[in-house]
């Protein structure tokens, strides 16, 4: 079943308003339905209500960090198969390994490009087709 990005629900969890806004703008341009959350607690409440197809989560956040948030998502049977992409300004091997341990599907280093963001979605949501924008 082909799923146009129309209705492809993407969640972006980041305590940085700039990152949330950047990701939201890029994703909405290709027709995604974007849900944003400021931290893990905010996200967990919204995930249950919105059932996103893919989740981008920042590692460094107050209250509940990205590792804890990812682990909680992956430990929930309803969301175990939902792809979780870690976002971090750190490009360390340790961070990537820790992300894998808690169940993340991919790791993107900030600042990310539109291509990296869309590439991650295409890699984990194979039937995703971005809506081409008329320029």
Backbone as CSV, one residue per row, in Angstrom:
resi,resn,N_x,N_y,N_z,CA_x,CA_y,CA_z,C_x,C_y,C_z
1,UNK,0.851,-1.193,0.000,0.000,0.000,0.000,0.884,1.238,0.000
2,UNK,0.755,2.032,-1.005,1.581,3.233,-1.134,1.055,4.320,-0.215
3,UNK,1.959,4.896,0.550,1.542,5.939,1.490,2.188,7.255,1.094
4,UNK,1.382,8.141,0.531,1.932,9.463,0.232,2.196,10.134,1.558
5,UNK,3.115,11.069,1.553,3.486,11.691,2.818,2.318,12.457,3.423
6,UNK,1.299,12.683,2.621,0.075,13.281,3.126,-0.396,12.350,4.233
7,UNK,-0.436,12.844,5.443,-0.860,11.963,6.518,0.272,11.149,7.133
8,UNK,1.502,11.220,6.567,2.614,10.536,7.221,2.905,11.352,8.466
9,UNK,2.642,10.758,9.624,2.813,11.480,10.879,4.238,11.375,11.377
10,UNK,4.866,12.508,11.537,6.243,12.557,12.009,6.278,13.341,13.317
11,UNK,6.934,12.771,14.336,7.081,13.498,15.587,8.516,13.980,15.719
12,UNK,8.667,15.238,16.135,9.980,15.814,16.387,10.016,16.235,17.855
13,UNK,10.933,15.615,18.620,11.061,15.917,20.048,12.398,16.607,20.257
14,UNK,12.351,17.874,20.638,13.587,18.620,20.863,13.272,19.809,21.751
15,UNK,14.151,20.096,22.705,13.906,21.239,23.584,14.287,22.551,22.905
16,UNK,14.936,22.466,21.735,15.288,23.674,20.986,14.157,24.048,20.034
17,UNK,13.610,25.234,20.251,12.524,25.728,19.405,12.996,25.833,17.955
18,UNK,14.256,26.239,17.766,14.827,26.389,16.418,14.842,25.052,15.680
19,UNK,15.303,24.009,16.346,15.357,22.681,15.716,13.945,22.184,15.405
20,UNK,13.026,22.338,16.371,11.639,21.903,16.131,11.059,22.628,14.928
21,UNK,11.252,23.944,14.885,10.683,24.748,13.808,11.316,24.399,12.456
22,UNK,12.642,24.219,12.439,13.353,23.865,11.199,12.843,22.533,10.655
23,UNK,12.809,21.515,11.515,12.353,20.188,11.095,10.894,20.240,10.635
24,UNK,10.074,20.953,11.388,8.651,21.055,11.053,8.463,21.707,9.683
25,UNK,9.187,22.790,9.439,9.096,23.493,8.152,9.521,22.585,7.001
26,UNK,10.660,21.916,7.147,11.158,21.020,6.094,10.167,19.895,5.815
27,UNK,9.646,19.302,6.877,8.748,18.151,6.715,7.383,18.542,6.173
28,UNK,6.885,19.699,6.601,5.579,20.141,6.089,5.656,20.459,4.595
29,UNK,6.829,20.924,4.138,7.004,21.239,2.714,6.867,20.005,1.834
30,UNK,7.153,18.828,2.387,6.996,17.604,1.603,5.696,16.883,1.969
31,UNK,4.818,17.586,2.686,3.481,17.079,2.937,3.283,16.250,4.188
32,UNK,4.262,16.227,5.079,4.112,15.447,6.319,3.231,16.171,7.327
33,UNK,2.609,15.380,8.161,1.836,15.880,9.284,2.812,15.855,10.463
34,UNK,3.178,17.003,11.002,4.228,17.072,12.019,3.670,17.373,13.410
35,UNK,4.109,16.573,14.370,3.758,16.795,15.772,5.068,17.118,16.471
36,UNK,5.086,18.168,17.279,6.319,18.494,17.987,6.104,18.351,19.484
37,UNK,7.211,18.092,20.179,7.183,17.978,21.640,8.465,18.601,22.180
38,UNK,8.373,19.237,23.349,9.527,19.940,23.909,10.446,19.030,24.724
39,UNK,9.922,17.889,25.189,10.768,16.947,25.918,10.095,15.575,25.932
40,UNK,10.749,14.624,26.570,10.241,13.252,26.593,8.871,13.094,27.216
41,UNK,8.622,13.804,28.310,7.313,13.692,28.971,6.207,14.196,28.052
42,UNK,6.450,15.352,27.444,5.505,15.950,26.499,5.254,14.967,25.347
43,UNK,6.341,14.368,24.856,6.258,13.444,23.723,5.458,12.193,24.050
44,UNK,5.733,11.591,25.205,5.059,10.335,25.551,3.551,10.502,25.609
45,UNK,3.092,11.633,26.106,1.652,11.898,26.154,1.092,12.017,24.728
46,UNK,1.841,12.686,23.850,1.361,12.910,22.480,1.457,11.654,21.602
47,UNK,2.469,10.808,21.846,2.651,9.605,21.027,1.431,8.692,21.134
48,UNK,0.929,8.512,22.350,-0.232,7.646,22.564,-1.459,8.159,21.805
49,UNK,-1.593,9.481,21.719,-2.746,10.079,21.039,-2.592,10.110,19.522
50,UNK,-1.363,10.325,19.038,-1.172,10.589,17.607,-0.602,9.436,16.797
51,UNK,0.000,8.443,17.440,0.600,7.293,16.754,1.443,7.701,15.543
52,UNK,2.564,8.414,15.752,3.389,8.838,14.616,4.016,7.643,13.887
53,UNK,4.302,7.813,12.598,4.926,6.755,11.794,6.425,6.683,12.043
54,UNK,7.015,7.817,12.434,8.450,7.881,12.702,8.682,9.001,13.719
55,UNK,9.699,8.823,14.566,9.961,9.792,15.630,11.423,10.228,15.593
56,UNK,11.637,11.534,15.619,12.989,12.104,15.735,13.101,12.631,17.158
57,UNK,14.145,12.213,17.875,14.278,12.641,19.270,15.691,13.154,19.564
58,UNK,15.743,14.331,20.173,17.008,14.927,20.591,17.529,14.151,21.791
59,UNK,18.846,14.024,21.907,19.417,13.308,23.046,19.440,14.179,24.298
60,UNK,19.970,15.393,24.165,20.138,16.265,25.328,18.879,17.097,25.573
61,UNK,18.050,16.633,26.530,16.837,17.365,26.885,16.671,17.340,28.401
62,UNK,15.984,18.355,28.954,15.722,18.349,30.401,14.678,17.280,30.752
63,UNK,14.594,16.958,32.006,13.616,16.013,32.578,13.808,14.575,32.091
64,UNK,13.545,14.308,30.839,13.662,12.956,30.286,14.492,13.080,29.019
65,UNK,15.716,12.539,29.020,16.563,12.724,27.832,16.155,11.790,26.691
66,UNK,16.823,11.948,25.570,16.475,11.183,24.378,16.647,9.682,24.537
67,UNK,17.682,9.269,25.277,17.897,7.835,25.502,16.748,7.239,26.301
68,UNK,16.360,7.937,27.378,15.263,7.451,28.227,13.952,7.438,27.440
69,UNK,13.737,8.501,26.661,12.512,8.603,25.855,12.452,7.457,24.843
70,UNK,13.568,7.213,24.142,13.634,6.142,23.141,13.373,4.788,23.801
71,UNK,14.009,4.548,24.946,13.829,3.275,25.643,12.360,3.061,26.030
72,UNK,11.713,4.113,26.520,10.297,4.005,26.905,9.407,3.729,25.693
73,UNK,9.714,4.372,24.567,8.931,4.149,23.336,9.108,2.699,22.889
74,UNK,10.363,2.247,22.827,10.670,0.902,22.326,10.203,-0.209,23.270
75,UNK,10.045,0.111,24.556,9.571,-0.898,25.511,8.055,-1.019,25.532
76,UNK,7.370,-0.140,24.798,5.917,-0.190,24.716,5.556,-1.023,23.487
77,UNK,4.844,-2.113,23.681,4.548,-3.022,22.567,3.815,-2.338,21.407
78,UNK,3.025,-1.324,21.701,2.288,-0.624,20.643,3.213,0.198,19.738
79,UNK,4.389,0.578,20.258,5.277,1.459,19.495,6.655,0.858,19.244
80,UNK,6.814,-0.413,19.604,8.098,-1.106,19.468,8.656,-1.014,18.038
81,UNK,7.781,-1.104,17.042,8.243,-1.100,15.648,8.298,0.302,15.034
82,UNK,7.916,1.328,15.801,7.989,2.706,15.294,9.458,3.122,15.222
83,UNK,9.939,3.539,14.042,11.339,3.958,13.944,11.611,5.200,14.793
84,UNK,12.716,5.161,15.549,13.133,6.297,16.366,14.523,6.718,15.897
85,UNK,14.638,7.970,15.466,15.902,8.520,14.991,16.434,9.482,16.045
86,UNK,17.636,9.224,16.536,18.248,10.097,17.538,18.853,11.316,16.855
87,UNK,18.702,12.474,17.480,19.302,13.711,16.979,20.283,14.215,18.032
88,UNK,21.495,14.556,17.612,22.448,15.078,18.582,23.466,15.980,17.921
89,UNK,23.945,16.950,18.686,25.001,17.813,18.173,26.352,17.121,18.381
90,UNK,26.339,16.025,19.166,27.568,15.263,19.382,27.637,14.125,18.363
91,UNK,28.820,13.916,17.802,28.971,12.891,16.783,29.847,11.748,17.292
92,UNK,29.782,11.503,18.596,30.664,10.508,19.193,30.194,9.086,19.011
93,UNK,31.155,8.185,18.965,30.883,6.764,18.839,30.082,6.262,20.046
94,UNK,30.436,6.776,21.230,29.753,6.372,22.455,28.264,6.714,22.374
95,UNK,27.957,7.933,21.898,26.553,8.362,21.800,25.775,7.486,20.827
96,UNK,26.413,7.171,19.703,25.759,6.323,18.711,25.514,4.928,19.270
97,UNK,26.507,4.388,19.971,26.381,3.053,20.560,25.279,3.040,21.613
98,UNK,25.247,4.065,22.457,24.223,4.151,23.502,22.830,4.250,22.864
99,UNK,22.745,4.985,21.763,21.474,5.089,21.035,21.004,3.738,20.535
100,UNK,21.936,2.940,20.013,21.605,1.598,19.521,21.107,0.706,20.664
101,UNK,21.785,0.820,21.814,21.441,0.001,22.974,19.996,0.240,23.409
102,UNK,19.554,1.508,23.401,18.175,1.802,23.829,17.154,1.572,22.715
103,UNK,17.639,1.165,21.531,16.723,0.775,20.459,16.530,1.762,19.333
104,UNK,17.358,2.816,19.265,17.154,3.778,18.176,17.496,3.120,16.839
105,UNK,16.840,3.577,15.797,17.016,2.986,14.471,18.085,3.698,13.654
106,UNK,18.363,4.946,13.998,19.354,5.723,13.254,19.796,6.896,14.112
107,UNK,20.888,7.538,13.694,21.470,8.638,14.459,21.809,9.751,13.479
108,UNK,21.260,10.929,13.676,21.580,12.076,12.829,22.283,13.136,13.665
109,UNK,23.310,13.728,13.090,24.034,14.785,13.790,23.454,16.140,13.394
110,UNK,23.222,16.987,14.401,22.715,18.340,14.139,23.897,19.251,13.829
111,UNK,23.758,20.237,12.995,22.539,20.529,12.214,22.399,19.532,11.066
112,UNK,21.192,19.061,10.854,20.943,18.103,9.776,20.424,18.846,8.554
113,UNK,20.577,18.220,7.399,20.072,18.830,6.156,18.703,18.233,5.834
114,UNK,18.023,18.870,4.918,16.723,18.373,4.456,16.900,16.953,3.895
115,UNK,18.013,16.741,3.163,18.288,15.437,2.550,18.450,14.355,3.627
116,UNK,19.167,14.698,4.707,19.375,13.723,5.787,18.050,13.370,6.465
117,UNK,17.242,14.381,6.704,15.945,14.179,7.352,15.047,13.293,6.482
118,UNK,14.937,13.648,5.209,14.100,12.865,4.289,14.691,11.485,4.048
119,UNK,16.022,11.402,4.002,16.694,10.114,3.811,16.370,9.153,4.935
120,UNK,16.340,9.677,6.160,16.020,8.844,7.327,14.584,8.336,7.226
121,UNK,13.677,9.213,6.810,12.273,8.796,6.676,12.156,7.727,5.586
122,UNK,12.790,7.970,4.438,12.718,7.004,3.328,13.317,5.657,3.724
123,UNK,14.373,5.682,4.540,15.024,4.434,4.968,14.136,3.607,5.897
124,UNK,13.332,4.277,6.700,12.542,3.563,7.710,11.058,3.471,7.399
125,UNK,10.588,4.299,6.481,9.196,4.233,6.034,9.276,4.078,4.514
126,UNK,9.551,2.836,4.055,9.856,2.594,2.632,8.797,3.073,1.640
127,UNK,7.531,3.116,2.055,6.498,3.556,1.104,6.248,5.055,1.150
128,UNK,7.122,5.791,1.821,7.012,7.248,1.905,7.376,7.886,0.567
129,UNK,6.491,8.739,0.066,6.758,9.481,-1.171,6.561,10.954,-0.874
130,UNK,7.673,11.743,-0.866,7.519,13.167,-0.587,6.683,13.860,-1.659
131,UNK,5.889,14.806,-1.231,5.108,15.610,-2.173,6.068,16.640,-2.747
132,UNK,6.179,16.674,-4.059,7.090,17.651,-4.684,6.461,19.042,-4.611
133,UNK,7.240,19.993,-4.173,6.765,21.359,-4.076,6.961,22.076,-5.418
134,UNK,5.972,22.771,-5.825,6.112,23.599,-7.027,6.914,24.831,-6.613
135,UNK,8.050,25.046,-7.276,8.878,26.178,-6.835,8.592,27.426,-7.629
